[in-house]
Amino acid sequence: MHSHAPHHEHHFGAEHAARYDAGTATSLPGYHAMQELIAATMTSVLRGNDSASILCVGVGTAQELLPYSRYGRPTWRFTGTDTSPHMLAVARERLSSTGMGERMRLHEGALHDLPTSAPFDGAQMVGVLHHVTGAQTRLELLREVVRRLKPGAPFIIGESVGNDPVLLAVEEEQLRVSGVPPEKLARRRKELASLEIPASDEAFFALLREAGLTEQPRQLFASLQFKAFLVHSPEVPPLRTSG
Protein backbone atom coordinates (compact mmCIF):
# COMPACT_ATOMS: atom_id res chain seq x y z
CA MET A 1 0.00 0.00 0.00
CA HIS A 2 2.34 2.65 -1.23
CA SER A 3 1.35 5.84 0.52
CA HIS A 4 3.28 8.90 1.56
CA ALA A 5 0.37 10.11 3.69
CA PRO A 6 0.26 8.67 7.20
CA HIS A 7 -2.54 6.13 7.11
CA HIS A 8 -2.49 2.99 9.21
CA GLU A 9 -3.50 -0.29 7.64
CA HIS A 10 -7.06 -0.31 8.92
CA HIS A 11 -7.68 3.01 7.14
CA PHE A 12 -7.21 1.45 3.71
CA GLY A 13 -10.91 0.77 3.23
CA ALA A 14 -13.15 1.28 0.21
CA GLU A 15 -13.62 5.02 0.73
CA HIS A 16 -9.92 5.64 1.19
CA ALA A 17 -9.00 3.47 -1.80
CA ALA A 18 -11.30 5.48 -4.06
CA ARG A 19 -9.63 8.80 -3.18
CA TYR A 20 -6.15 7.48 -2.49
CA ASP A 21 -4.34 8.59 -5.64
CA ALA A 22 -5.67 12.15 -5.63
CA GLY A 23 -4.80 12.57 -1.96
CA THR A 24 -1.30 11.18 -2.33
CA ALA A 25 -0.57 13.36 -5.36
CA THR A 26 -1.52 16.39 -3.25
CA SER A 27 0.50 15.41 -0.19
CA LEU A 28 3.60 14.38 -2.16
CA PRO A 29 4.76 16.99 -4.69
CA GLY A 30 6.26 15.21 -7.69
CA TYR A 31 4.35 11.98 -7.04
CA HIS A 32 3.85 11.18 -10.73
CA ALA A 33 7.37 12.28 -11.66
CA MET A 34 8.69 9.84 -9.05
CA GLN A 35 6.73 7.00 -10.64
CA GLU A 36 8.18 7.90 -14.04
CA LEU A 37 11.70 7.94 -12.61
CA ILE A 38 11.21 4.55 -10.96
CA ALA A 39 10.03 2.96 -14.20
CA ALA A 40 12.82 4.66 -16.16
CA THR A 41 15.41 3.42 -13.65
CA MET A 42 14.13 -0.15 -13.71
CA THR A 43 14.13 -0.09 -17.52
CA SER A 44 17.67 1.27 -17.67
CA VAL A 45 19.08 -1.23 -15.18
CA LEU A 46 17.33 -4.20 -16.81
CA ARG A 47 18.04 -3.10 -20.37
CA GLY A 48 18.35 -6.12 -22.63
CA ASN A 49 16.16 -8.32 -20.45
CA ASP A 50 13.02 -8.96 -22.50
CA SER A 51 11.43 -11.35 -20.01
CA ALA A 52 11.92 -9.53 -16.70
CA SER A 53 9.68 -10.30 -13.75
CA ILE A 54 9.12 -7.40 -11.33
CA LEU A 55 7.86 -7.67 -7.75
CA CYS A 56 5.80 -4.73 -6.49
CA VAL A 57 5.40 -4.83 -2.71
CA GLY A 58 2.45 -2.82 -1.42
CA VAL A 59 1.20 -2.19 -4.95
CA GLY A 60 -1.92 -0.40 -3.68
CA THR A 61 -4.03 0.94 -6.55
CA ALA A 62 -1.28 0.08 -9.08
CA GLN A 63 -0.87 3.74 -10.00
CA GLU A 64 2.91 3.25 -9.80
CA LEU A 65 2.78 0.68 -12.62
CA LEU A 66 1.15 2.90 -15.25
CA PRO A 67 4.48 4.29 -16.55
CA TYR A 68 5.44 0.73 -17.53
CA SER A 69 2.98 0.96 -20.39
CA ARG A 70 5.68 3.16 -21.95
CA TYR A 71 8.81 1.92 -20.19
CA GLY A 72 10.22 -1.57 -19.96
CA ARG A 73 9.12 -4.20 -22.48
CA PRO A 74 5.61 -5.42 -23.29
CA THR A 75 6.84 -8.91 -22.38
CA TRP A 76 7.71 -7.93 -18.80
CA ARG A 77 5.51 -9.42 -16.11
CA PHE A 78 4.59 -7.94 -12.73
CA THR A 79 3.52 -9.45 -9.40
CA GLY A 80 1.88 -7.09 -6.93
CA THR A 81 1.14 -7.74 -3.26
CA ASP A 82 -1.08 -5.73 -0.92
CA THR A 83 -2.99 -6.46 2.27
CA SER A 84 -5.97 -4.25 1.34
CA PRO A 85 -8.66 -5.86 -0.84
CA HIS A 86 -10.14 -2.40 -1.48
CA MET A 87 -6.88 -1.04 -2.89
CA LEU A 88 -6.49 -4.16 -5.04
CA ALA A 89 -10.03 -3.76 -6.38
CA VAL A 90 -9.05 -0.33 -7.69
CA ALA A 91 -5.81 -1.82 -9.05
CA ARG A 92 -7.65 -4.55 -10.99
CA GLU A 93 -9.99 -2.06 -12.60
CA ARG A 94 -7.14 0.29 -13.46
CA LEU A 95 -4.90 -2.41 -14.93
CA SER A 96 -7.76 -3.83 -16.97
CA SER A 97 -8.71 -0.42 -18.40
CA THR A 98 -5.10 0.39 -19.35
CA GLY A 99 -4.41 -2.97 -21.00
CA MET A 100 -1.88 -4.08 -18.40
CA GLY A 101 -4.13 -6.61 -16.70
CA GLU A 102 -2.70 -9.56 -18.61
CA ARG A 103 0.83 -8.64 -17.51
CA MET A 104 -0.02 -8.40 -13.82
CA ARG A 105 -0.61 -10.93 -11.06
CA LEU A 106 -2.10 -9.53 -7.86
CA HIS A 107 -1.82 -11.21 -4.47
CA GLU A 108 -3.93 -10.16 -1.51
CA GLY A 109 -1.91 -10.64 1.63
CA ALA A 110 1.55 -10.17 3.08
CA LEU A 111 4.67 -10.77 1.02
CA HIS A 112 5.69 -13.81 3.07
CA ASP A 113 2.37 -15.44 2.08
CA LEU A 114 3.07 -15.06 -1.64
CA PRO A 115 3.51 -18.53 -3.17
CA THR A 116 7.12 -19.34 -3.90
CA SER A 117 8.16 -18.76 -7.50
CA ALA A 118 11.30 -18.22 -9.52
CA PRO A 119 13.38 -15.31 -8.16
CA PHE A 120 12.39 -11.89 -9.47
CA ASP A 121 14.58 -9.76 -11.74
CA GLY A 122 13.69 -6.59 -9.84
CA ALA A 123 11.48 -5.18 -7.10
CA GLN A 124 9.99 -1.92 -5.97
CA MET A 125 8.41 -0.92 -2.66
CA VAL A 126 7.21 2.66 -2.38
CA GLY A 127 5.86 4.19 0.82
CA VAL A 128 5.25 0.89 2.57
CA LEU A 129 7.83 0.58 5.32
CA HIS A 130 6.51 3.38 7.54
CA HIS A 131 3.19 1.53 7.81
CA VAL A 132 4.94 -1.53 9.27
CA THR A 133 4.99 -1.51 13.06
CA GLY A 134 8.11 -2.66 14.88
CA ALA A 135 11.77 -2.58 13.90
CA GLN A 136 12.04 -6.36 13.66
CA THR A 137 8.97 -6.62 11.44
CA ARG A 138 10.35 -4.00 9.07
CA LEU A 139 13.67 -5.82 8.96
CA GLU A 140 11.94 -9.12 8.21
CA LEU A 141 9.97 -7.52 5.37
CA LEU A 142 13.15 -6.17 3.77
CA ARG A 143 14.87 -9.54 4.15
CA GLU A 144 11.87 -11.22 2.53
CA VAL A 145 12.18 -8.90 -0.48
CA VAL A 146 15.88 -9.76 -0.75
CA ARG A 147 15.12 -13.48 -0.56
CA ARG A 148 12.72 -13.12 -3.48
CA LEU A 149 15.29 -11.46 -5.77
CA LYS A 150 17.92 -12.81 -8.11
CA PRO A 151 21.50 -11.98 -7.05
CA GLY A 152 22.37 -8.43 -8.11
CA ALA A 153 18.75 -7.52 -8.94
CA PRO A 154 17.63 -3.88 -8.66
CA PHE A 155 15.43 -2.94 -5.71
CA ILE A 156 13.86 0.54 -5.69
CA ILE A 157 12.56 1.65 -2.31
CA GLY A 158 10.75 4.89 -1.51
CA GLU A 159 10.26 5.97 2.08
CA SER A 160 9.69 8.92 4.39
CA VAL A 161 12.99 9.76 6.07
CA GLY A 162 13.48 12.25 8.88
CA ASN A 163 11.27 14.34 11.13
CA ASP A 164 12.31 17.91 10.39
CA PRO A 165 9.69 20.30 11.87
CA VAL A 166 10.41 22.94 9.23
CA LEU A 167 9.75 20.51 6.37
CA LEU A 168 6.70 19.11 8.15
CA ALA A 169 5.34 22.65 8.33
CA VAL A 170 5.95 23.11 4.61
CA GLU A 171 3.98 19.93 3.88
CA GLU A 172 1.15 21.12 6.07
CA GLU A 173 1.07 24.56 4.46
CA GLN A 174 0.77 23.02 1.02
CA LEU A 175 -2.08 20.80 2.18
CA ARG A 176 -3.82 23.78 3.80
CA VAL A 177 -3.68 25.75 0.54
CA SER A 178 -4.94 22.66 -1.31
CA GLY A 179 -8.10 22.77 0.78
CA VAL A 180 -7.44 20.26 3.55
CA PRO A 181 -9.49 21.42 6.58
CA PRO A 182 -7.83 22.14 9.96
CA GLU A 183 -9.31 19.06 11.66
CA LYS A 184 -7.79 16.77 9.03
CA LEU A 185 -4.44 18.52 9.35
CA ALA A 186 -4.57 17.97 13.10
CA ARG A 187 -5.38 14.28 12.63
CA ARG A 188 -2.56 13.96 10.11
CA ARG A 189 -0.16 15.54 12.61
CA LYS A 190 -1.17 13.01 15.23
CA GLU A 191 -0.83 10.07 12.85
CA LEU A 192 2.57 11.25 11.68
CA ALA A 193 3.78 11.37 15.27
CA SER A 194 2.74 7.74 15.74
CA LEU A 195 4.72 6.43 12.75
CA GLU A 196 8.16 4.89 13.15
CA ILE A 197 10.00 6.83 10.45
CA PRO A 198 13.81 6.59 10.11
CA ALA A 199 15.40 9.61 11.74
CA SER A 200 17.95 10.18 8.96
CA ASP A 201 19.34 8.81 5.70
CA GLU A 202 22.05 7.02 7.66
CA ALA A 203 19.52 5.37 9.97
CA PHE A 204 17.60 4.19 6.92
CA PHE A 205 20.75 2.95 5.18
CA ALA A 206 21.73 1.07 8.34
CA LEU A 207 18.39 -0.75 8.22
CA LEU A 208 18.99 -1.67 4.58
CA ARG A 209 22.47 -2.98 5.42
CA GLU A 210 21.07 -5.08 8.24
CA ALA A 211 18.68 -6.62 5.73
CA GLY A 212 21.60 -7.59 3.49
CA LEU A 213 21.46 -4.61 1.11
CA THR A 214 25.05 -3.52 1.60
CA GLU A 215 25.46 -1.46 -1.58
CA GLN A 216 25.49 2.31 -1.05
CA PRO A 217 21.97 3.46 -2.10
CA ARG A 218 21.64 5.82 -5.06
CA GLN A 219 19.06 8.55 -4.54
CA LEU A 220 16.60 8.80 -7.42
CA PHE A 221 14.06 11.24 -6.06
CA ALA A 222 13.41 13.53 -3.11
CA SER A 223 10.41 15.64 -2.23
CA LEU A 224 10.67 17.25 1.18
CA GLN A 225 11.10 14.21 3.46
CA PHE A 226 10.11 11.48 1.02
CA LYS A 227 12.94 9.87 -0.92
CA ALA A 228 13.42 7.01 -3.36
CA PHE A 229 16.64 5.01 -3.64
CA LEU A 230 18.08 2.33 -5.89
CA VAL A 231 20.01 -0.56 -4.35
CA HIS A 232 20.87 -4.03 -5.64
CA SER A 233 20.40 -7.35 -3.94
CA PRO A 234 23.67 -9.03 -2.89
CA GLU A 235 25.49 -10.97 -5.57
CA VAL A 236 25.73 -13.87 -3.13
CA PRO A 237 22.18 -14.64 -1.99
CA PRO A 238 21.56 -14.87 1.77
CA LEU A 239 21.19 -18.28 3.33
CA ARG A 240 17.58 -19.41 3.58
CA THR A 241 16.43 -20.58 6.97
CA SER A 242 13.70 -23.09 7.53
CA GLY A 243 10.60 -22.17 9.43
C-alpha positions in Angstrom: 0.0 0.0 0.0 2.3 2.7 -1.2 1.3 5.8 0.5 3.3 8.9 1.6 0.4 10.1 3.7 0.3 8.7 7.2 -2.5 6.1 7.1 -2.5 3.0 9.2 -3.5 -0.3 7.6 -7.1 -0.3 8.9 -7.7 3.0 7.1 -7.2 1.4 3.7 -10.9 0.8 3.2 -13.2 1.3 0.2 -13.6 5.0 0.7 -9.9 5.6 1.2 -9.0 3.5 -1.8 -11.3 5.5 -4.1 -9.6 8.8 -3.2 -6.1 7.5 -2.5 -4.3 8.6 -5.6 -5.7 12.1 -5.6 -4.8 12.6 -2.0 -1.3 11.2 -2.3 -0.6 13.4 -5.4 -1.5 16.4 -3.2 0.5 15.4 -0.2 3.6 14.4 -2.2 4.8 17.0 -4.7 6.3 15.2 -7.7 4.3 12.0 -7.0 3.8 11.2 -10.7 7.4 12.3 -11.7 8.7 9.8 -9.0 6.7 7.0 -10.6 8.2 7.9 -14.0 11.7 7.9 -12.6 11.2 4.6 -11.0 10.0 3.0 -14.2 12.8 4.7 -16.2 15.4 3.4 -13.7 14.1 -0.1 -13.7 14.1 -0.1 -17.5 17.7 1.3 -17.7 19.1 -1.2 -15.2 17.3 -4.2 -16.8 18.0 -3.1 -20.4 18.4 -6.1 -22.6 16.2 -8.3 -20.4 13.0 -9.0 -22.5 11.4 -11.4 -20.0 11.9 -9.5 -16.7 9.7 -10.3 -13.7 9.1 -7.4 -11.3 7.9 -7.7 -7.7 5.8 -4.7 -6.5 5.4 -4.8 -2.7 2.4 -2.8 -1.4 1.2 -2.2 -4.9 -1.9 -0.4 -3.7 -4.0 0.9 -6.5 -1.3 0.1 -9.1 -0.9 3.7 -10.0 2.9 3.2 -9.8 2.8 0.7 -12.6 1.1 2.9 -15.2 4.5 4.3 -16.6 5.4 0.7 -17.5 3.0 1.0 -20.4 5.7 3.2 -21.9 8.8 1.9 -20.2 10.2 -1.6 -20.0 9.1 -4.2 -22.5 5.6 -5.4 -23.3 6.8 -8.9 -22.4 7.7 -7.9 -18.8 5.5 -9.4 -16.1 4.6 -7.9 -12.7 3.5 -9.5 -9.4 1.9 -7.1 -6.9 1.1 -7.7 -3.3 -1.1 -5.7 -0.9 -3.0 -6.5 2.3 -6.0 -4.2 1.3 -8.7 -5.9 -0.8 -10.1 -2.4 -1.5 -6.9 -1.0 -2.9 -6.5 -4.2 -5.0 -10.0 -3.8 -6.4 -9.0 -0.3 -7.7 -5.8 -1.8 -9.0 -7.6 -4.5 -11.0 -10.0 -2.1 -12.6 -7.1 0.3 -13.5 -4.9 -2.4 -14.9 -7.8 -3.8 -17.0 -8.7 -0.4 -18.4 -5.1 0.4 -19.3 -4.4 -3.0 -21.0 -1.9 -4.1 -18.4 -4.1 -6.6 -16.7 -2.7 -9.6 -18.6 0.8 -8.6 -17.5 0.0 -8.4 -13.8 -0.6 -10.9 -11.1 -2.1 -9.5 -7.9 -1.8 -11.2 -4.5 -3.9 -10.2 -1.5 -1.9 -10.6 1.6 1.6 -10.2 3.1 4.7 -10.8 1.0 5.7 -13.8 3.1 2.4 -15.4 2.1 3.1 -15.1 -1.6 3.5 -18.5 -3.2 7.1 -19.3 -3.9 8.2 -18.8 -7.5 11.3 -18.2 -9.5 13.4 -15.3 -8.2 12.4 -11.9 -9.5 14.6 -9.8 -11.7 13.7 -6.6 -9.8 11.5 -5.2 -7.1 10.0 -1.9 -6.0 8.4 -0.9 -2.7 7.2 2.7 -2.4 5.9 4.2 0.8 5.3 0.9 2.6 7.8 0.6 5.3 6.5 3.4 7.5 3.2 1.5 7.8 4.9 -1.5 9.3 5.0 -1.5 13.1 8.1 -2.7 14.9 11.8 -2.6 13.9 12.0 -6.4 13.7 9.0 -6.6 11.4 10.4 -4.0 9.1 13.7 -5.8 9.0 11.9 -9.1 8.2 10.0 -7.5 5.4 13.1 -6.2 3.8 14.9 -9.5 4.1 11.9 -11.2 2.5 12.2 -8.9 -0.5 15.9 -9.8 -0.7 15.1 -13.5 -0.6 12.7 -13.1 -3.5 15.3 -11.5 -5.8 17.9 -12.8 -8.1 21.5 -12.0 -7.1 22.4 -8.4 -8.1 18.7 -7.5 -8.9 17.6 -3.9 -8.7 15.4 -2.9 -5.7 13.9 0.5 -5.7 12.6 1.6 -2.3 10.8 4.9 -1.5 10.3 6.0 2.1 9.7 8.9 4.4 13.0 9.8 6.1 13.5 12.2 8.9 11.3 14.3 11.1 12.3 17.9 10.4 9.7 20.3 11.9 10.4 22.9 9.2 9.8 20.5 6.4 6.7 19.1 8.1 5.3 22.7 8.3 6.0 23.1 4.6 4.0 19.9 3.9 1.1 21.1 6.1 1.1 24.6 4.5 0.8 23.0 1.0 -2.1 20.8 2.2 -3.8 23.8 3.8 -3.7 25.7 0.5 -4.9 22.7 -1.3 -8.1 22.8 0.8 -7.4 20.3 3.5 -9.5 21.4 6.6 -7.8 22.1 10.0 -9.3 19.1 11.7 -7.8 16.8 9.0 -4.4 18.5 9.3 -4.6 18.0 13.1 -5.4 14.3 12.6 -2.6 14.0 10.1 -0.2 15.5 12.6 -1.2 13.0 15.2 -0.8 10.1 12.8 2.6 11.2 11.7 3.8 11.4 15.3 2.7 7.7 15.7 4.7 6.4 12.7 8.2 4.9 13.1 10.0 6.8 10.4 13.8 6.6 10.1 15.4 9.6 11.7 18.0 10.2 9.0 19.3 8.8 5.7 22.0 7.0 7.7 19.5 5.4 10.0 17.6 4.2 6.9 20.7 3.0 5.2 21.7 1.1 8.3 18.4 -0.8 8.2 19.0 -1.7 4.6 22.5 -3.0 5.4 21.1 -5.1 8.2 18.7 -6.6 5.7 21.6 -7.6 3.5 21.5 -4.6 1.1 25.0 -3.5 1.6 25.5 -1.5 -1.6 25.5 2.3 -1.1 22.0 3.5 -2.1 21.6 5.8 -5.1 19.1 8.5 -4.5 16.6 8.8 -7.4 14.1 11.2 -6.1 13.4 13.5 -3.1 10.4 15.6 -2.2 10.7 17.3 1.2 11.1 14.2 3.5 10.1 11.5 1.0 12.9 9.9 -0.9 13.4 7.0 -3.4 16.6 5.0 -3.6 18.1 2.3 -5.9 20.0 -0.6 -4.4 20.9 -4.0 -5.6 20.4 -7.3 -3.9 23.7 -9.0 -2.9 25.5 -11.0 -5.6 25.7 -13.9 -3.1 22.2 -14.6 -2.0 21.6 -14.9 1.8 21.2 -18.3 3.3 17.6 -19.4 3.6 16.4 -20.6 7.0 13.7 -23.1 7.5 10.6 -22.2 9.4 
